[in-house]
Amino acid sequence: MWVSSLPGFIRRRRWWILGSVSLVVVCSVTAALLVGYVKYRKVVGEVHHVAVSDLGKRPPVYSTSSENILLVGDDSRNGLDHHQQVLLHTGDDEANNTDTIMLLHISPGRHELTVMSLPRDTMVPYYQCNSGGGYAGQQADPYEYERINAVLAAGGPSCLWKTVEQQTGIHIDHFMELGMAGFVNVVNDLGGVSVCAPFDVDDPVSGLVLNTGEHHIDGVTALAFWRTREDIGEGSDLQRIQRDQFMAAQIVKAVLSSGTLSNPLKLVQVAGDIAPNLTVDSGMSTSDLVSLAESLHGLSAADVQFVTAPVVPWPADPTAEVELSQPTATTMFAAIAHDTSIPADATATPSAPAAGASAGTTEDSRADSAKPTSTPSTTPSPTGTPTATSTPSPSASSSSSAIQSLANNNNGITGAAACSSDSSAFQGPDSP
C-alpha cells in the first residue's frame, strides 16, 4: 500500500516543489516590478519641468517623423554645496550661463542621431523674452547683440528656445537642461569613459590633471575634461567643443556597449541619478524620456554624428566672439530641418578666433563677459525658415546616408571615433 502510493506522493511533491519555485519567481518578479515602480515614481517627482511659451512665429515642421531636442549644459552652481564645488572645481560664481548648447536631431525610425553644437560665444540679436519665473526678460533689438550663452540667464528656457529657433529655422520639439552634478552621475553610471591626452595636462581652472596617453576617467574628471578651455591649444570654445565631441563619442560607445538602452530597470536607475539635476519642458514626461531612450537601443556608434554650426570671427571682437557663417550655416540648418542631405560643396569648417582668443581668462571672468555687445558693421544673420534647396523628408531607410553626409561634409565625427583621434583638438600656442 505504501509502495503503491509512492509515485503519487512523488508527483504531488514534484508539483509542490514546482509550485513553490513558481511562487518564489512570481514574488521576486513582483517585488522587482514594485521596486522599479517605486523608483520610477520617485524619478517622476524629481525631474524639474518648466513651461515654455512666448516663442513667437515659429519655423514650420518640415519632417513630421523627426524630432529635435534642445540640449543645454549649464554652469549653475545651484544645488551644489561647498564641498561639491571644491570637488568639481566650479568655484562659487552665481551666474547661470550655458556651458554647452546642442541640438539633437533624431531621424525618422530612430535610425540616426545628429548632434549639432552651437558655440557658446556665438553672437545673436536680442529677441523679445517675457519676464517671470525668476528671469528678468529682455526687449527685442535686432541691432544689439549678446552671446548666446547669456540668453538662458536673461529669459530662461523659453528665451533660449526662441533664439535658437529664430537663428536656425529648425522647429524644436523639446528642451532638456542638465546640471553639472547630473553629468557626473551619468558618466559614473556608465562605468566611466575613455579619453586621450597627447601631452600632460594640468589645468588649475577646471581641475583637469592627466598624463600623456589614454585614460579611463570617472564622472568628476570627465566634467573637468568637458569644461577645460584655458591654457590648452588655442584656448577657444570651438576647440573645446571638438574635444567634447570626441569624449561624447566615447560616451555613446559606453551607452551602447553597456546595454543600458535595452534594460528598462537600468534606464530607470540612470534616470534616477540624473533626475534631481534635470530640467525638461512641461510637454515631456519622464515616461517619454524612458521610451525615447529605449527606442534608440538599435543604434550603432556609427549612426551618431557630431557637427558644429559654422561660424566666423565676430567683427566687433574677433579674438573672443563669433557669428554664424553664411550661407553655410543656413545650408546646414536646412539639412537638419528637412532631414535631407547637405550639398557636397557646402563644406563648413568652423573658424576659430585668432590664436589666443579667450586665453588667459578664467571660467568666472568669461561668465562676466557674456554681456551685450554693440552692433558691428555686419547685418544680422538670416533667421526663420531655412532657404537651402531640399527635398521632402526621406524614409527611415534613406535617412542614414543623408545625415551621414551632413557630418562628412562638415568635418563632423561619428560616435565610433577613436579616442586617439582627438589629438588635433589640443594643438595650439597654449599647448606644450
GIMOFEN-V790060 format. One record per pair of residues at least 24 apart in sequence whose C-alpha atoms are under 6 Angstrom apart, sorted by the first residue. I is the first residue (numbers start at 1). GAP is how many residues later the second one is. D is the distance in Angstrom with one decimal. If there is no record, write none. Layout:
i = [I,I]
gap = [GAP,GAP]
d = [D,D]
//
This chain:
i = [43,43,44,46,46,47,47,47,48,49,49,49,49,50,50,51,51,52,53,55,59,59,59,59,61,62,63,63,65,66,66,66,67,67,68,68,68,68,69,69,69,69,69,69,70,70,71,71,71,71,71,72,72,72,73,73,73,73,73,74,74,74,75,89,89,96,97,97,97,98,108,109,110,112,113,114,114,114,115,116,116,116,117,118,120,120,121,121,121,122,122,122,122,123,123,123,129,129,143,144,144,145,145,146,146,146,147,150,166,166,167,168,169,169,169,170,175,175,176,176,177,177,178,178,179,182,182,184,184,187,188,188,192,192,193,195,196,196,198,230,231,232,232,233,233,233,233,233,233,234,234,234,234,234,235,235,236,239,242,243,249,252,253,261,261,261,262,262,301,301,302,302,302,304,304,305,305,305,306,306,307,307,310,310,311,311,312,313,316,318,319,319,319,320,320,330,331,334,334,338,339,340,341,341,342,347,347,348]
gap = [229,232,242,229,230,228,229,231,231,230,231,232,233,231,232,230,231,106,105,107,110,112,325,326,110,276,275,330,43,40,41,42,38,39,36,37,104,105,34,35,103,104,105,106,33,105,30,31,32,105,106,28,29,105,25,26,27,104,105,24,25,105,24,117,118,57,52,53,56,51,288,287,186,191,191,190,191,192,191,190,191,192,191,191,28,29,26,200,201,25,26,200,201,24,25,200,26,30,232,230,231,227,228,225,226,227,223,220,217,218,216,165,215,216,217,167,105,106,103,104,101,102,99,100,98,92,95,35,36,32,30,31,25,26,24,224,223,224,225,129,199,198,199,193,194,195,196,197,198,121,122,194,195,196,121,124,121,186,183,182,166,163,48,32,33,36,32,35,114,115,112,113,114,110,111,102,108,109,106,107,100,105,38,40,39,40,39,40,60,35,34,35,38,37,38,56,57,52,54,55,54,62,61,64,64,62,63,62]
d = [5.0,6.0,5.8,5.4,5.2,4.6,5.8,5.7,4.5,5.6,5.1,5.4,5.0,4.9,5.3,5.8,5.2,5.0,5.9,5.1,5.4,5.3,5.9,5.8,5.9,5.3,5.6,5.4,5.1,5.6,4.9,5.0,5.8,5.1,5.6,4.6,5.1,5.4,5.8,5.0,5.9,5.8,4.7,5.6,4.7,4.8,6.0,5.0,5.9,5.0,5.9,5.6,4.8,4.6,5.9,5.6,4.8,5.8,5.1,4.2,5.3,5.7,5.8,5.7,5.7,5.3,5.4,5.3,5.8,4.8,4.9,5.2,6.0,5.1,4.7,5.9,4.7,5.9,4.8,6.0,4.8,5.3,4.6,5.6,5.8,5.0,5.4,5.1,6.0,5.5,5.7,4.8,5.1,4.5,6.0,5.4,5.7,5.5,5.5,5.5,5.2,5.6,5.2,5.9,4.3,5.7,5.7,5.6,5.1,4.9,4.7,5.7,4.3,4.6,5.3,5.1,5.4,5.4,5.7,4.5,5.8,5.0,5.8,4.8,5.1,4.8,5.1,4.0,5.7,4.8,5.8,5.2,5.4,4.6,5.5,5.7,5.7,5.8,5.7,5.5,5.0,5.2,5.2,4.6,4.4,3.7,5.9,4.9,4.9,5.4,5.4,4.7,6.0,6.0,5.9,4.8,5.7,5.6,5.8,5.6,4.0,5.9,5.9,5.7,5.0,4.9,5.7,5.6,4.5,4.8,5.4,5.4,5.2,5.4,5.1,6.0,5.8,4.5,5.3,5.3,5.9,4.5,5.6,4.6,5.2,5.8,5.0,5.3,5.3,5.8,4.9,5.2,4.6,5.0,5.4,5.9,5.1,4.8,5.7,5.6,5.6,5.3,4.0,6.0,5.5,5.1,5.1,5.0]
//
